[in-house]
């Protein structure tokens, strides 16, 4: 599961988690298949993203270019670890940021 911006959500997708408006009121429960009406309601109530089934860390791994050596990527992440020591390394945003930083480090040849 993974957070997807409302602009990228399509009808037929399935919610992996409940959707709440800005005040915390539940609009739609997990497991619901989204319709156009749901998307209109989300936009009306200011929902910016939703947890969608099938989106998440598996997709992040798929975004790594094929020409990147996994050992080199691991070395780059290890070198960057001190910069991320005060963060929650399990948070999806931090995982993504760490991966982008490691890829950039590899591309610039600073590993």
Residue pairs with C-beta under 8 A, 6 or more apart in sequence:
1 16
1 17
1 51
1 52
1 53
1 54
1 55
1 56
2 16
2 51
2 52
2 55
2 56
2 57
2 59
2 92
3 49
3 50
3 51
3 52
3 55
3 92
4 13
4 49
4 50
4 51
4 52
4 55
5 48
5 49
6 39
6 42
6 43
6 47
6 48
6 49
6 50
9 34
9 39
9 42
9 50
9 52
10 34
11 34
11 35
11 36
11 38
11 39
12 33
12 34
13 33
13 34
13 52
13 53
13 54
14 31
14 32
14 33
14 34
14 52
14 53
14 54
15 28
15 29
15 30
15 31
15 32
15 34
15 50
15 51
15 52
15 53
16 30
16 51
16 52
16 53
16 54
16 55
17 30
17 50
17 51
18 26
18 28
18 29
18 30
19 26
19 27
19 28
19 42
19 47
19 50
19 51
20 26
20 27
20 47
21 27
21 45
21 46
21 47
22 45
22 46
22 47
27 41
27 42
27 45
27 47
28 38
28 41
30 51
32 38
42 50
56 92
57 92
57 95
60 95
60 96
60 99
63 99
64 73
64 99
64 103
65 103
68 103
68 106
72 106
72 111
73 102
73 103
73 106
75 111
76 101
76 102
76 103
76 105
76 106
76 111
77 98
77 99
77 102
79 105
79 111
80 98
80 101
80 102
80 105
83 101
84 94
84 97
84 98
87 94
88 94
89 95
89 98
105 111
